Amino acid sequence: MIVTNDRRLRLGEALKASVVGLVRAWRWAWGAMAVCALVWAVRPFMVGVLGWVWAAAALVAGLILIGALARTAISDDRNDARRLGLGATGLQLGLPELRLLGAALLCAVFMAMILSVVALVLLAVFGMAELNAEAIRLRDWAEVGPIWKLVLLAVVTLLAFYGVLVMVVRLSLFVPATLGRGHMVSLNSMGIAQGRFRPLLGGLIVVGQPKVALLVLTGGGLLSGPIGWIVWAVVLSAVEAPLTVAFLGAAYRRLEYWTPQGATHD
C-alpha cells in the first residue's frame, strides 16, 4: 500500500478514487456483496428463534463485506489486496475481521459516552432556562419563554450536535486504518482525520446519496414491505457500502502519516 506524505485531502480527487474503488470492489468482492445482500434480504422471513440465527449471520456477513471492501479500498492492486487477506470474490473471515469488530465496539462505546454527556448537559441547560412546561405541552410556543432564551437554547443545541458530528466524522477512518495498520485502530483514527473535517464530511454526504434516495423512495411509499426491504439490502450491500468504504479508503491513503515497518496482516 502506498501512503502519501503531504497529508492533503482534495475532495474531488478522493471522490474520483471512490468511483474507481466502487468498480474494483464489484470486480474483486462481488461474492461478499452477494452474500451480505442475500442474508439481509431474507430478514422479513425470519421469525421466532430464526431471528437470532439471522442476527448472527448478518453480523458475520457484514464483517466479511466490510473487511473485503476495506482491503480493496486501501490496496494498489489485487495482489496487494490478497496480501492483506482478501479471499476469492471477497469471501474471507479471520483476525482482521475480529479487529474491525473490536474497533467498532470501542468507537460505539466512546460515542455512547459522548452522547450521554451531551444529553446531560442539554438537560441541565434546558432546566436552568426555566421554560414554561405547560406551554410546551400545549404547543403554545408564544408562551414558552422569552425569545432570547429560545434562540440561545437553539444555538447551544446546534453546537452540541455539531460537536457530536465532528467526533463521528473524525472516527470514520477506523475501518481502513485497522486494515492498513494491521492492528485494531479505534480512537487513534481521530488523529489521522485531524484538520480534515470539512472534506471528509463533504465526501460522506456525496457518497451517502444512494441511501438518501432510498429514504426518499421509502418515505414516498414506493419502497415498502418485503420488496422494499430487499431493495434496501441490495443497494446498501452493492452500492452504498462499497462506495462509502472506497471514499474512506481513498481519504485514509492520503491522510495516513505512519505505516508500521514490516507489519504483518493476518
C-alpha positions in Angstrom: 0.0 0.0 0.0 1.3 3.4 -1.0 0.8 6.2 1.6 1.2 9.8 0.6 3.4 12.1 2.7 1.8 15.5 2.2 -1.5 14.6 4.0 -3.7 16.7 1.8 -7.2 15.6 1.1 -8.6 17.0 -2.1 -12.3 16.2 -2.2 -12.5 15.9 -5.9 -9.6 13.5 -6.2 -11.0 11.4 -3.4 -14.4 11.2 -4.9 -12.9 10.2 -8.3 -11.0 7.5 -6.5 -14.2 6.4 -4.8 -15.8 5.7 -8.2 -12.7 3.7 -9.3 -12.8 1.9 -6.0 -16.5 1.0 -6.4 -15.8 -0.6 -9.8 -12.8 -2.5 -8.3 -15.0 -3.7 -5.4 -17.6 -5.0 -7.9 -14.8 -7.0 -9.6 -12.9 -8.2 -6.5 -15.5 -8.5 -3.8 -18.8 -9.4 -5.6 -19.1 -12.6 -3.6 -19.1 -10.8 -0.3 -21.7 -8.3 -1.6 -23.9 -11.1 -2.8 -23.7 -13.0 0.5 -24.4 -9.9 2.5 -27.3 -8.8 0.3 -28.8 -12.3 0.4 -28.5 -12.6 4.2 -30.1 -9.1 4.8 -32.8 -9.7 2.2 -34.2 -12.7 4.0 -34.8 -10.8 7.3 -38.6 -10.3 6.8 -39.0 -14.1 6.6 -37.0 -14.9 9.8 -39.4 -15.2 12.7 -39.1 -16.6 16.2 -35.8 -18.2 17.0 -34.7 -17.8 13.4 -34.4 -14.1 14.1 -31.5 -14.8 16.5 -29.9 -17.0 13.9 -30.3 -14.3 11.3 -28.8 -11.7 13.6 -25.6 -13.8 14.0 -25.4 -14.5 10.2 -26.0 -10.8 9.4 -23.1 -9.8 11.7 -20.8 -12.2 10.1 -21.9 -11.3 6.6 -21.4 -7.6 7.4 -17.9 -8.2 8.8 -16.9 -10.2 5.7 -18.2 -7.5 3.4 -16.6 -4.5 5.2 -13.3 -6.5 5.5 -13.3 -7.2 1.8 -14.2 -3.6 0.9 -11.5 -2.1 3.2 -8.8 -4.4 1.7 -9.9 -3.4 -1.8 -10.0 0.3 -0.9 -6.5 0.7 0.5 -4.7 -1.6 -2.0 -2.8 -0.7 -5.1 -3.8 -3.8 -7.0 -5.4 -7.2 -6.5 -2.1 -8.8 -5.4 -1.7 -6.2 -2.7 -5.3 -6.8 -1.5 -4.6 -10.6 -1.4 -1.5 -10.0 0.7 -3.9 -8.1 3.1 -6.0 -11.3 3.3 -8.6 -10.7 0.6 -10.3 -14.0 -0.3 -11.7 -15.2 -3.5 -14.6 -12.9 -4.6 -14.1 -11.1 -1.2 -15.1 -14.1 1.0 -12.8 -14.3 4.0 -13.2 -14.3 7.8 -10.2 -14.0 10.0 -8.4 -12.0 12.6 -8.7 -8.7 10.7 -12.5 -9.0 10.8 -12.3 -9.5 14.6 -10.2 -6.4 14.8 -12.8 -4.5 12.9 -15.5 -5.7 15.2 -13.4 -4.7 18.3 -12.6 -1.3 16.9 -16.3 -0.7 16.0 -17.3 -1.7 19.6 -14.8 0.7 21.1 -15.9 3.5 18.8 -19.6 2.8 19.7 -18.8 2.8 23.4 -16.9 6.1 23.1 -19.8 7.7 21.1 -22.3 6.4 23.7 -20.3 8.2 26.4 -20.2 11.4 24.4 -23.9 11.3 23.6 -24.7 10.7 27.3 -22.6 13.7 28.4 -24.2 15.9 25.7 -27.7 14.8 26.7 -27.0 15.6 30.4 -25.5 19.0 29.5 -28.5 19.9 27.3 -31.0 18.7 30.0 -29.2 20.9 32.6 -29.2 23.9 30.2 -32.9 23.5 29.4 -33.6 23.0 33.1 -31.9 26.3 34.0 -33.7 28.1 31.3 -37.0 27.7 33.3 -39.2 27.4 30.2 -43.0 27.1 30.6 -43.5 23.3 30.5 -47.3 23.6 30.3 -47.0 25.8 27.2 -44.7 23.3 25.6 -47.2 20.5 26.3 -49.9 22.6 24.7 -47.6 23.7 21.9 -48.3 27.3 22.7 -44.9 28.5 21.6 -45.6 32.1 22.2 -45.8 31.5 25.9 -42.9 29.1 26.2 -40.4 31.8 27.2 -38.5 34.9 26.1 -37.3 34.8 22.5 -33.7 35.4 23.5 -33.8 32.2 25.7 -35.2 30.2 22.8 -32.5 31.5 20.4 -29.8 30.8 23.0 -31.0 27.3 23.6 -31.2 26.7 19.8 -27.6 27.8 19.4 -26.4 25.6 22.3 -28.3 22.6 20.9 -26.8 23.2 17.4 -23.3 23.5 18.9 -23.8 20.2 20.8 -24.9 18.4 17.8 -22.0 19.9 15.7 -19.6 18.6 18.3 -21.1 15.1 18.1 -20.9 15.3 14.3 -17.2 16.2 14.4 -16.5 13.2 16.6 -18.3 10.9 14.2 -16.5 12.2 11.2 -13.1 12.0 12.8 -13.8 8.4 13.8 -14.9 7.4 10.3 -11.4 6.3 9.2 -11.2 3.5 11.8 -12.1 0.8 9.2 -9.4 1.4 6.6 -6.9 2.3 9.4 -7.5 -1.0 11.1 -6.8 -2.9 7.9 -4.0 -0.6 6.8 -2.0 -0.6 10.1 -2.5 -4.3 10.7 -3.9 -3.8 14.2 -7.1 -2.5 15.9 -7.4 1.2 15.5 -10.4 3.0 17.1 -9.9 6.4 18.8 -6.5 6.7 17.2 -8.2 7.2 13.9 -9.2 10.7 15.0 -5.5 11.7 14.7 -5.5 10.6 11.1 -8.5 12.7 10.3 -7.4 15.7 12.3 -7.9 19.0 10.4 -9.8 17.4 7.6 -13.3 17.6 8.9 -14.9 19.5 6.1 -13.6 17.4 3.1 -14.4 14.2 5.0 -17.9 15.4 5.8 -18.5 16.6 2.3 -17.3 13.3 0.8 -19.5 11.3 3.2 -22.5 13.4 2.2 -21.8 12.8 -1.5 -21.3 9.1 -1.3 -24.3 8.8 1.0 -26.7 9.9 -1.8 -27.8 6.3 -2.7 -29.1 5.9 0.9 -30.8 9.3 0.7 -32.5 8.1 -2.5 -33.7 5.0 -0.7 -35.1 7.1 2.2 -36.9 9.4 -0.2 -38.5 6.4 -2.1 -39.4 4.8 1.2 -40.9 8.0 2.6 -42.9 8.3 -0.6 -44.3 4.9 -0.2 -42.6 3.5 -3.3 -40.5 1.0 -1.2 -42.5 -0.9 1.3 -42.9 -4.5 2.6 -40.6 -7.3 1.8 -39.8 -6.0 -1.7 -38.7 -2.7 -0.2 -36.5 -4.4 2.3 -34.9 -6.5 -0.4 -34.1 -3.4 -2.5 -32.6 -1.8 0.6 -30.4 -4.9 1.2 -29.2 -5.0 -2.4 -28.5 -1.2 -2.7 -26.7 -0.9 0.6 -24.6 -4.1 0.0 -23.7 -3.5 -3.6 -23.6 0.3 -3.9 -23.7 2.3 -0.6 -21.3 0.2 1.4 -18.6 -0.2 -1.3 -18.9 3.5 -2.4 -18.5 4.7 1.2 -15.6 2.4 2.1 -13.9 3.3 -1.2 -14.1 7.0 -0.3 -12.9 6.4 3.3 -10.0 4.2 1.9 -9.1 7.0 -0.6 -9.1 9.5 2.3 -7.1 7.2 4.5 -4.4 6.7 1.8 -4.0 10.5 1.6 -4.0 11.2 5.3 -2.1 8.4 6.9 1.0 9.7 8.5 2.6 6.4 9.8 2.9 2.9 8.5 4.5 0.2 10.7 7.6 -1.1 9.1 7.3 -4.8 8.4 3.8 -5.1 9.8 2.1 -8.3 9.1 -1.6 -8.7 8.1 -3.4 -11.9 9.1 
